[in-house]
C-alpha cells in the first residue's frame, strides 16, 4: 500500500491547493451511470438485496452497498433492478414493435420461431438503428419459398407470411414435398445461413404440411451436426383430443433424442391446450434422460395468426377445436361467420386474426411450471390493431400472475424472462453469457420496475396501450426508456448472432 499512498497523498494536497485541472480530475464521475437504492434481483444466483449499481462502458462494473457517483444517477428506491427481459419469440421486428417491447421491459427481441432468410440483410438493416438487441434464426419457410418459387421472401419479421404473393403460392412452398435434390439444396442453404449468423433453425411445421417427418428428421440431424438449436411451431393436431395433441410433441422429442439436436417448442399454451400438463411432464422426463428440450408460453388465452395461412386449411375447426365465432377480426373486434371468414381469407390473406381458443387454466399451469420460459409471440400491428401480447406480455406476468394470482414467485418469473432464455442460446451465441443477469461483468441490459404497480394495459380492443410501472429500461447502459417514455435518439441495440 505504501507506493500507492505516496502517489495519492501529494495529489490530494495539490487538489486542496486548487491547482488548475487537478480538482476537476479528482471529481470526475467514476461511472457512466449509477442506479441507487434499488432492489437488485439476479435470478441465476438468487441474490436479492438493496444495493447500488455502477455501469461503465456498457457493462455492470460494481454492485455494492457503498455510495457511488456517476455522470447520470437514477434513484431506484422502491424499484426492482432486474436483468432486461429476453424475448425468444417476437415477429414484431420493426421500429414500432421494438418500442412497444422496450416499454414492456424487453432489452433483447429475437425472431426464432419463423426465422428469416436471408440472414445478413436482416442484421445489416438494423445495425445502428435499433432501440433494443435483435437477432433471428434461419427460417425454413423462406428457404422453401426460395427453392420452390424462386421468390426471396424476406418477410420473416412478420412470421414469414406477410407477402400476399407468397401466400398465394403456398401450395408450392407449404403443401408440396421436396424432391431429393431440393432437400439437399435446403440443407446447404441452412448451413450457409447458420454460418452467416442465424441463431439456429426456425421451423413452422404446422404452416408447412408438405414438410414430412423424414424431411424434419433430416433437418434435426443437420442442426445437431452444427450444434444449432431448432425452434418449432409443432404440427397441427386436434385440440379437442388430448391424445392427438401428444403426437406432434412426441415427434419433436423423438427427433431430438435420436439426433442429439436441441429443440425449443414454441407457445405450449396454444399448442398444448388440454394436454399441456402431460406434455410438460414428458418434456421434464425427457430432460432427465438427456434430451435437450425446452418450451415457452405467453400469458393470454388467445393466439394470433395470418388468416391466409395453412393453419386454416380444410379441417381447421377440428384441429383447433374452434368455431368461426372464436376468430376475432382485430380492426373492428367482430367475431367471424363462415361468410366473413371466407371473404377475409380471400381478400386479405396476409392479415392477422385473433383466435380465442386457449383455456385460462392451461396458461396458468404453463406459466407456473418450472423451466417454462416467457415469450410474447408478438405480431405486427396494423393501424393499431392486433394482439396485445406484443405490448404487454412481460408486465402481465409480473402484475397478474405474480402479484395478483400468486401463481409463481417474483424471482421465478424473472428467471423465466431472463436467464433461462439466455442459457437457451449460450452454446451458439457466447454474448448471451453476459445477458439475463445482474452481475459484475454482465451487459448493463437492465429493467427497472415497480413490483407494486407493474402491469399490462394493452387489451384486445386497445392492443398498443403501453405497460405501466416500468420507468427505466437500459440497453448496454444506455436508457431507452426514461421515466416511462421512449428516448427517441437512443439506438444502442446490437445484433445477437451465432458465433458472436
N, C-alpha and C positions, 0 to 999 in steps of 0.2 A: 504493500500500500504506500510505502514511503515515496517512491518515484512519482506516483500519481498525485500525492499531496503536494509535492514540491512544485508541480505544474499548476495545480488548482489554486493554491493559496496566493501566488503572485497575481493570477488572473483575477481573482476576487478583489484583490487590492486595487488593481488597475480599473476594474469596473466601478469600485467605490469612488475612485478619484475622478470619475466622469470623463475618461479619455474617449475621444470620438470613435464610434463604431463598436467599442467593447461592450457597453451596456446593451446595445441592440442585439449583439450576438448572444449575450448571456440570457436575454429574454426571449429569444426565438422559440416559437412553439415546438415542442418535442414531437408532436404527432400531427398528421394532416387533419384528423378528425378524432374527437373523443366522444364517447357515449357515457354519461354519468348516471349512477344510481339505478340502473336498470336491473330487472330480474333476469340474469343471464342463464339460459337453459340450453344445454348441449345433450341431445338425445343419445349420442354414441357413448358418452361416459356416464350419463345420468347426472352430471353436475347441474345444480340448481341453487343459485346464490345471488345476493345483491352485490354487484361489482361494477367497476368502471372498465371500459374497453377502449384501448388506443389503436388507431388504424394508421398504418404507414405504407405508402406505395401499393395500395390496393389490398393489403393483407392485414390480418389481425396481428398486431405487434405485442400486445400485452393485455392481460385480464387481471385486474388487481383491485384490492380494497383501498389502495393509496390514491391520493388526488392526482389528476392528470391535467395537462394543458395541451391545447391543440389549436390549429388555425380555425377550426369550426368545432363548436360544442353543441351536443344535443342533450338536453336534460330529459332523462328517461325514467324518472321516478314514477312508479305505478305501471310501467310498461314492461312487457316481456321482450327481451332481446334474444331472438331465435335465429337459427340458420334460415337463409332465404329459401322459400319453397321451390321445389324442383318438380316440374310437371312433365312426366314422360310421354304424355299423350295429348297434344294440342294440335288441331288442324287450323287454328286461327293464327297462322304465321304471317301476319301483316301488321302494319303500324298500329291500327286501332285495337287489334286483338292483343298485341303486346302491352299497350297501355292499360287495357281492361285487366289483364292478368297482373300487371305490376301493382295496380291498386288493390288487388286481392292477395298481395304478398309474394307473388311469384318472381323469382330472380333468374330462373332458367326454364325456358319453354321449349320442349322438344317434340318433333313430329316423327314418332317412331312406329305407329301402327300402320298408317298408309305409306309413309316414307315419301321420297321424292326421286325423280330421275329427270335429267342428270343431276349429280350431286354438286359439282363445282359451282355452277351458276347460282344455286340456292345460297351457298355461303358467300359468294363474291358480292351479290347484290345487297347483302345485309351488313357487310363489313363497314364499320364506322358509322352506320346509320340506324342502329338498333338499340332500343332502350334497355332490353334485358338480354341475357345469354340465349343462344339459339342453337339448333342442330337437328339433324334428320337421319333416319335410316335410308337404306336403298329400297325404293318402292317396287315390289314385284309387279303391281298392277300397271305401272307406267312402262316397265320393261316389256311386259306382254303386249301393251298397246303399240310400242315401237316395233316389236318383232312382227306382229300380225297385221298392222295397218300402215306402218310407216310414219304415223303421226307421233311426234315427240311431245307428249302431254306432260308439261311441267307444272301441272296444277295440283301437285301433291299437297300443297299447303291447304287445300280445300278437300281433303280426303281423296284426291285424285279423280274427282267426279264433277268438277265444276264446268267443264267444257262440253256444251251440248253436242258438238260434232263428234266428240269421243263417245259420249253416251249412246248416240245414235248407232254406233258401230259395235256395241257391246257384244253382239253375237259372235264377233270375230275375236275380241281380246278376252272376254269374260266367259262365254259359254262354250267355246271350242277347245278341245285338247290340242296340245302342241305336238308336232312331229319330233322325231329323234333329233333331227338337225336343229330344229327350233329350240329344243331343250338344251342342247349344247351351247347354242348362242346365248340363251338365257343364263346359263351358268357362267359363261365368260363375262357377260355384261355385269352380272352381280359381283364377280371377283374384282373387276376393274373399278366399279363404283365404291366398293368397300375400301379398296386401296386409296381411292380419292378422298376418303374421309367419312363415308357413310357409317352410321352407328349401328350396323347390323342389317338384318333383313326385315322389311315391313311386309307382312303377309295378310291380305284381306281375303281369307278363304271364303267367307260367305258371299262376297261380291265377285268371286271367281269360281263359279261352279264347274267350269271346264278344267280347272287345275285338279287332276285326280290325286288319289292318295299316293300313287307311285311318284308323281311329279313333286309333291310336297316332301315325301320321304327323301328323295334325292337332293332337294334343296337343303333339308336339315343336315344331310351328310356333308354337303359343301360348306354350310355355315359352321359345322363342328370343326372341319379342317382348318378354317380361317379363325376359329375362336370367336365367331361373330354371333351375338345373341339374335334370336328370332322373336319378333313381336307380332302376335297373331290375333286377328279377329276370327274366332273359331267358326267352323262351318255352321250352316243352318241346321236347326233341329226343331222338333215340335215342342214348343214351350209348354203346351198343355200336358205333355207326357214326360214326367221326371226321368223315366228310364231312358228315353230318347235323348234327353239333354246330356246324359253322361257320355254318349258315344263320341261326339266331337272332341271332348276333353280327353277321353281315353286315347284317341288318335295322337294328340299332341304329347301326352305323357309317354306313350309307346315310342314315338319317333325320337323324342329326347333321350329316352333310356337306351334305345338301340344305337343311336349315333353319337351320344355324348354332347349333343348341342344344348345350349341354354335357351329356354323358352319362357317368354313372358306373355301371359294370357290377358288380353285387354278386357276391361269393363265386365267383371264377373257378375255384377248385379244384373245387367241386361242379358248376358249370355247364360248365367246360371239359373235365374228365376227360382222356381220352387225347389230345384235340386242343388242350390248353392251350398248348403251345408254339407251335403255328401261330396260335392266336387272339392270343396276346400279341405275336407278330411282326406280325400285322395291325394291332393297336392301335398299336404303335410306329410303323409306317409311315404310318398314318392321321394320327397327330400331326405327323409330318414334313410332311404336306400340309395342315396347318391344322385338322384335325378335333380338337375338344376331347373326348377320350375317356380315361377313367381306369378303374382297377379295383382290386380288393382281394382278400384271401384270409384265411382263418382256419387255424390250424396243426393241424388234425385230419383224420383220414382217414374221418370220418363226419359226416353232416349231421343235421339235425333239422327236422321239420315237423309240422303237425297232421294226424292220421290221416283226418279227415273232409274234407280239402281236395281241390280239383280235381287236385292233383298225383297223387292216387291214382285218378283216373278210369280207366275201361276202357282197357287197353293200357299201364298204368303200368310193367309189368315190362319191356316192350320199350323204353319211353322211358328207364327208369333202368338198363337192363341188369342188373336185380336180381331176386332171388327173395324169397319170403316170409321165408326164413331170414336174409336180410340186414337185416330190420327187428327192432329191439330194443324191447321194452316196458319203459320205464325203471323203473317201480316194482318189478319183480321181476328184470329182466335177462334174461327169457326171450326166445328168438327165436320168431318167429311161424310159424304154419302158415296154410293157406288158411282153415281154420275159425276160428282165433283172430283172424286179421285181419278177417274179416267180422264177427265178434262185436264186437270193439273199435270198428270203424268205425261200426257201427250203434248201439252203446250209449254210447260215449264219443267222439263225433265231434270234440270240441274238445281232446282230449288230444294231447300231443306224443309223437312216437316218434323213435327214432334210426335213421338209415339208414347202414349200413356199406358204402359204395359208392365211396369216393374212393381212387384209387391213391396210395400214400405218395409215389411219385416225382413225381406231379403237385403235391402240396403243397409239396415241397422246391423244385421248379422255380419255382413261383409266388412263394414267399417270397423266393427269391434274385433274382428278376428285377427289374431296375432300374425304379423308379417304381410298383411294385405296393404298395399300402398294406396295413396290417394292420387288420382289423376283426373283431369277435367273432361277429356274428350271434347274440348272446346271446338265449336264450328264457327265459320264466319257469320257475321251479322249482315243482313241485307236491309238497308234503310231502317236500322234499329230493331229489326225483328229477328227472332231466333230463340235458341235455348239459353237459359240463364247460366248454365254451367261454365261458360267461358268467362263469366264475370264474378261469380260468387262461390265457386266450389270450395276453396280453402277456408274462407271466412265462415262458410256454412258449417263445415265440420267443426270448427272451433266454437262457434256460437250455439249451434243446435245440438250436435252430437256429444260435445264435451260439456258445455256449460248447462244446457237445458235437459238433455236426456241422460247425461252421465253414462253414456254407452262405453266410454273409454276415458283414460286419464289424459290430461293435457300433454304430459311427456310422451305418452304412447302416440297421441295424434301427431305431435311434431315429428316423431321418428318416421311415421308413415309418409310424411310430406318432404322429408329432407334426407336423412342419412340412408334410409332404405333405397330410395331411387338413386342416390349417388353410388351406393355399393353395386347396384344392378349393372352399372356401366364402367366401373373402375378397371376391369380387366382389359378393356379395349380403349378406354379414354382416360389416361392417367390423371388428367386435370380434375377429374371427379373426386380424386383422393382429397382435394383441398376444398371441396364443396359439401354442403349438408352438415357442417359442424360449426360450433363456436369454440374454436381452439386457437392457441397461438400458432401462427404459420398458415392457418386456413385463409382462403379468399374471404375478403370482407363483403360477402354477399349476405346481407342481414335484413331481417324483417322485424320491425318493432310494432307491437300491437298491445292494445288494452284488453286483457282477458275478461274484464267485466262488461265490455261493450261490443267487442268484435262480433260481427255477424254479417250475413249476406243481406242485401236489399233488392237484388235482382229477382224478378218473378217471370212467369211465362208471358204475361202481358206487358211487362216492362223489364226486358231482359238485360238492359245495359246500365241499370242503376248500380253505381259502384258500391263495393263493400264499405262498411264503416268500421271504425276502431283500429285502423291500420295507418297511423300518421306518418311513418317513415319506412322507406324501403331503399336499401343501398345495394348497388352492384359494383363490385370492385372498389368499395369505399366511397363511391360517388352516389349521392342521393338522387334517385329517380322519382321518388315520391317524397315530398317535403310538406309537412303539416297537412297531409291528406291530399295534396294536389300534385299532378304530374309536373315534373321540371322540364319544360319544353326543349331546352338546349342540351339536355343530358343524353348522351348516346354511348354509354360505357360497355354495352353488351358485346360479348365475344363469342365466336363460334366454338362449339364443342364437337370435336372430330375424333374419329378412330385414330389411334396412334398419337394423338396430341394431348 
